[in-house]
Each structure stands twice: as structure tokens, then as C-alpha cells.
Amino acid sequence: SDAAALDAYSHVVVSVADLLIPSVASLTVMQNRGAGAGSAVVLTPDGYLLTSAHVVSGASSGTAIFADGRQSRFQVVGADALSDLAVLRVTLGDLQAATLGDADDLRVGQLVVAVGNPLGFAGSVTAGVISALGRSLPARGNRNVRLVENVVQTDAALHPGNSGGALADSAGRVVGISTAVVGPGIGQGLGMAVPVNDATRRIIAALIREGRVRRALLGI
């Protein structure tokens, strides 16, 4: 019945929210052009966070605030503009780390839940479906431009401040990092997320280990 379906849908969204809200931080970022805001996902209990590179681009300092009220200044460990991913480090322990999933297993129409800090409203939860897979988004780093491949498109509501936040499957596994909203005005219901997959894991490992991602370039 419709009521049973709604109950099942609500159960999934509530369970994912309960699991992920403690694992998503709100970021206040001081940049050269002024103050900004975003979100970040807890990678490890000892303080490593994952966010979007554009959220911390040009950042001189910033603060991460967690659902339990704790806050800490963060350090940018490494950022990769060409994948729009960055790793931060805070001076807190005993954080609740999110579980990373695999976006390669997603299917169009699958339920997903977004958690982030849209417009400064921390711990906000929206839900929707996977609208499309395999999208591409241009990302610029220095003088290089690269397409971020296999971007996940969703109709879960995303707004400024959601960038760097979690897009999760029905089991609460993070399958994407919210990165862009098409619009405003022309693209309502068009949100994009960088996929979490094996390639993402390699980028995260490189950022933690070296603070950068090394890529081979061809030229003459």
C-alpha cells in the first residue's frame, strides 16, 4: 500500500540520517575573497575529513563544527582541483567515521540521501534518486582542465554549502561527495556528486600521504 511504501521510505531516510549526521561536519572557511561555507565527511576517527577542493580553494584558515557541538580549526592536508577533492585534518579524536561505498554499483532510480550544510543550515538531510550516471564535469587546476568522469546526478535537493557533504545509499554508505548544483533557476533538481569508488580511494590515499596527486602528462 501507499502507507506501507511511505513507511519503508521514511525508515530508510531516518536510519541514514541517524548514521551520517554525526559524520558530516559544517565548514566555515576564510578565503582570500572572504568567508565561505561547506561540508566535510569524516574519514577516520582521528580527524581526517574529506571535502570538495573548491570549498577550501585559497583558504587561509577555517573551522569544522560537528553535530555533537565540538569544533576545531582544520588544516588542509592536500587538495586536488582536477578531481575536486580535498583532505582536511582536525585536532579532535573519537570522531564517527563514515563508511565509504562504491558508486560503481549504483543504478539509475536508486534512493540516495544527502547530508550537509546548505546555506548554513547544518545537519540538513534531503533525499531523492539517482537521476543519471556517467556524467562529466569540467574541473580546473592551475592551467589544466580535466573532466571529472562518472559524476553522479541526483534530484536530492542540493544548495550552496552542501559541497563537500555526503551522498549516501540506503545503507548509509557514502557513494558521492556533493560538488555542484546546476542553475540556479535553470536546473532545479539537478545536483552532482563526485563518485566514491576505487579511483577516489587512490586520490584520498595520495592526498593523505603526499598532499597532492601526481599525474602523468603528455606534451611536445
C-alpha positions in Angstrom: 0.0 0.0 0.0 1.0 3.7 -0.3 1.2 3.9 3.5 3.5 0.9 3.8 5.7 2.3 1.0 5.9 5.7 2.7 6.8 4.0 6.0 9.6 2.0 4.3 10.9 5.1 2.6 10.8 7.1 5.8 12.6 4.3 7.7 15.5 4.3 5.2 15.9 8.1 5.2 15.7 8.3 9.0 18.2 5.4 9.5 20.7 7.0 7.1 20.3 10.4 8.7 20.9 8.9 12.2 24.0 7.2 10.9 25.5 10.0 8.9 24.7 13.3 10.6 27.4 12.7 13.3 29.9 12.0 10.4 29.3 15.2 8.5 30.9 18.5 9.6 29.9 22.0 8.7 32.9 24.1 7.5 33.4 27.8 7.9 36.2 28.8 5.6 38.3 32.0 5.5 39.4 32.6 1.9 41.2 35.4 0.2 37.9 36.6 -1.2 36.1 36.4 2.1 34.2 33.9 4.2 32.7 30.8 2.7 30.9 27.6 3.9 30.8 24.0 3.0 30.6 20.5 4.4 33.0 17.6 5.0 32.8 13.9 5.6 34.7 12.2 8.5 37.1 9.7 7.0 38.9 8.5 10.2 38.2 8.7 13.9 41.5 10.6 14.5 40.5 13.6 12.4 40.9 13.2 8.7 38.0 14.7 6.7 37.0 14.6 3.0 35.5 17.6 1.2 35.4 19.3 -2.1 38.6 21.1 -3.3 36.7 24.2 -4.4 35.3 24.6 -0.8 38.8 25.2 0.6 40.5 26.7 -2.5 42.6 29.7 -1.4 41.6 29.0 2.2 43.9 30.7 4.8 42.0 29.1 7.8 38.8 27.5 8.7 36.7 25.7 11.4 34.9 22.4 11.3 31.8 22.1 13.5 30.3 18.7 14.3 26.8 17.6 15.2 27.8 17.0 18.9 28.8 20.6 19.2 32.5 20.1 19.1 34.5 22.3 16.8 38.1 22.5 15.7 40.3 24.5 13.4 41.3 22.5 10.3 44.4 22.1 8.3 44.3 21.4 4.5 46.4 18.2 4.2 46.0 18.1 0.4 43.7 19.2 -2.4 43.3 18.1 -6.0 41.4 20.6 -8.1 41.2 18.2 -11.0 39.0 15.7 -9.1 37.5 18.4 -6.8 38.5 16.5 -3.7 40.5 17.7 -0.6 41.5 16.1 2.7 41.5 18.1 5.9 42.8 17.3 9.4 41.2 18.5 12.7 42.7 18.2 16.2 39.9 16.1 17.5 39.7 12.4 18.3 36.9 9.8 18.7 35.0 11.1 15.6 32.4 8.9 14.0 33.8 8.0 10.6 31.5 7.4 7.7 31.6 4.2 5.7 32.6 4.6 2.1 30.6 2.7 -0.5 31.2 2.2 -4.2 29.4 4.4 -6.8 30.2 1.9 -9.5 27.4 -0.3 -8.0 24.7 2.5 -8.3 21.7 2.2 -10.5 19.5 4.9 -12.0 16.4 5.3 -9.9 18.1 4.1 -6.7 17.3 6.0 -3.5 20.0 8.3 -2.1 20.3 10.7 0.9 22.3 13.9 1.0 23.6 15.3 4.3 25.3 18.7 4.5 25.3 22.3 5.5 23.2 24.1 2.8 23.0 27.8 3.3 24.4 27.4 6.8 21.7 25.1 8.0 23.9 22.4 9.5 22.9 18.7 9.5 20.3 19.1 6.8 19.0 16.0 5.2 17.4 15.6 1.7 16.5 12.5 -0.2 16.0 11.7 -3.9 17.0 9.2 -6.5 20.0 8.7 -8.8 18.8 10.6 -11.9 21.7 9.6 -14.2 25.2 8.1 -14.1 28.3 8.7 -16.1 28.0 12.4 -16.3 31.1 14.6 -16.7 32.0 17.9 -15.1 34.9 20.2 -16.0 37.4 20.8 -13.2 40.2 23.3 -13.5 43.6 23.2 -11.7 46.2 25.9 -12.4 46.3 26.0 -16.2 45.0 22.4 -16.6 41.4 21.5 -17.3 40.2 18.0 -16.8 36.8 16.3 -16.9 35.7 14.5 -13.7 34.2 11.4 -15.1 31.4 9.2 -13.9 29.8 12.0 -11.9 26.5 11.1 -10.2 23.4 13.1 -10.9 20.7 13.3 -8.3 17.4 15.1 -7.7 18.1 15.2 -4.0 18.0 18.9 -3.2 21.5 20.4 -3.0 22.3 24.1 -2.3 25.4 26.2 -1.7 27.0 24.8 1.4 26.2 21.2 0.5 29.5 21.0 -1.4 31.8 18.5 0.3 28.9 16.8 2.0 27.8 13.2 1.8 25.6 11.5 -0.8 24.7 8.1 0.6 22.9 4.9 -0.4 20.1 3.3 1.6 22.7 1.5 3.8 24.3 4.8 4.8 27.5 4.2 2.7 28.9 7.4 1.2 28.8 6.9 -2.6 29.4 10.5 -3.6 30.7 13.9 -2.4 28.3 16.7 -3.3 30.0 19.1 -5.6 27.7 21.2 -7.8 24.1 22.4 -8.5 23.1 23.2 -12.0 21.4 26.6 -12.1 20.1 28.4 -10.1 16.8 28.8 -11.8 17.5 26.6 -14.8 18.5 23.4 -13.1 16.3 22.7 -10.1 16.6 19.1 -9.1 20.0 18.8 -10.9 22.6 18.0 -8.3 26.0 16.5 -9.0 28.4 14.4 -6.8 31.9 13.2 -7.4 31.7 9.4 -7.2 33.3 7.4 -4.4 35.0 4.4 -6.0 38.4 2.8 -6.3 39.8 5.8 -8.1 38.6 8.1 -5.4 40.2 6.0 -2.7 43.5 6.2 -4.5 43.2 10.0 -4.7 42.4 10.2 -1.0 45.3 8.0 -0.1 47.7 10.2 -2.2 46.4 13.3 -0.6 46.9 11.9 2.9 50.3 10.5 2.1 51.8 13.3 -0.1 49.3 16.2 -0.1 49.0 16.0 -3.8 48.0 13.7 -6.7 50.7 13.0 -9.3 49.5 12.6 -12.8 51.4 11.8 -16.0 51.1 14.5 -18.7 51.9 14.1 -22.4 53.3 17.0 -24.3 55.7 18.1 -27.0 
